Amino acid sequence: MLTATNVTKRFGGLVAVDGVDFSIGEEEIVGLIGPNGAGKTTLFNTITGVHPPNEGSIDFDGEELVGKTPNQVAQRGVARTFQAVRTFNESTVLENVLTGAVFGNSESVSMNEAEDRARDALEFVGLDGLESEEAGSLTIADRKQLELAKGLSAQPELILVDEIGAGLTPKEIDEITQTIERARDERGVSVFWIEHIMEAIMSVTDRIIVLNRGEKIADGTPEEIRSNEAVTQAYLGEVES
Ligand SMILES: Nc1ncnc2c1ncn2[C@@H]1O[C@H](COP(=O)(O)OP(=O)(O)OP(=O)(O)O)[C@@H](O)[C@H]1O
């Protein structure tokens, strides 16, 4: 579905992402981990057109994403949730999801259809009944589910999830993990997921990609990553520095 080749992103003299190759398959949940500053968010930004790579290509179902604007990438079927929750707090829960349903779809969607998709996404994440609440009044956990609903309302083929577990209790992390797994199982969505909370990412991913200082240092099943020497060293380096 998505095949990235030699993706490189520089900021001045800093190579934030350095010649990275990876792929995401149909209905696959792939984790993206690595110490702080490893280049994870930058890699997401290269996919979504926010920071196009200086080199490399990103093929999505036979189409080149490099050169497309963030809007075009979204409309092509790649949704994204953000690390810092970006809800419009004064707007209602339904209005928040409507923005995803209207702007994320490639075909032009009527307002009625957008509202149906938004309500459906809210039901999917368990926020039905809260449509008229102000988004700012939701708990952190519910605001994270709302972020997922915004992404899913665009009916994407791939959703990029950025550190959705931060600040949640173990039970809430479990719930959000289940929503992500159901998105794959029931809606056929592929997931590329940055997460620092290892238990969450180890439990549901098919594969994990590890970045360190911009380079891909491992790509394998959770079991393989757990016992990978280079990965252990990268995280130890982080603790020591
Ligand atoms: N817009 C930017 N301009 C300049 N440097 C940047 C920019 N965005 C990121 N960087 C640098 O690129 C490197 C990779 O940062 P990035 O945010 O991608 O890492 P990360 O793995 O997502 O880290 P974290 O886990 O802390 O979120 C860092 O050294 C960072 O300072």
The ligand as a Gaussian input file, in Angstrom:
#p B3LYP/6-31G(d) Opt

LIG

0 1
 N       10.743000      22.200000      11.791000
 C       11.960000      21.843000      12.238000
 N       13.030000      22.663000      12.085000
 C       14.259000      22.304000      12.526000
 N       14.541000      21.133000      13.139000
 C       13.516000      20.277000      13.326000
 C       12.173000      20.578000      12.888000
 N       11.372000      19.528000      13.218000
 C       12.166000      18.628000      13.824000
 N       13.443000      19.063000      13.889000
 C       14.601000      18.338000      14.445000
 O       14.640000      17.070000      13.811000
 C       15.008000      16.051000      14.768000
 C       13.934000      14.997000      14.789000
 O       12.785000      15.525000      15.444000
 P       11.399000      14.776000      15.535000
 O       10.430000      15.685000      16.201000
 O       11.040000      14.228000      14.212000
 O       11.769000      13.549000      16.505000
 P       10.779000      12.544000      17.238000
 O       11.401000      11.193000      17.076000
 O        9.400000      12.719000      16.763000
 O       10.938000      13.008000      18.730000
 P        9.907000      12.954000      19.986000
 O        9.772000      11.510000      20.352000
 O       10.636000      13.738000      21.028000
 O        8.633000      13.569000      19.526000
 C       15.238000      16.743000      16.076000
 O       16.611000      17.002000      16.235000
 C       14.446000      18.033000      15.938000
 O       14.995000      19.056000      16.722000

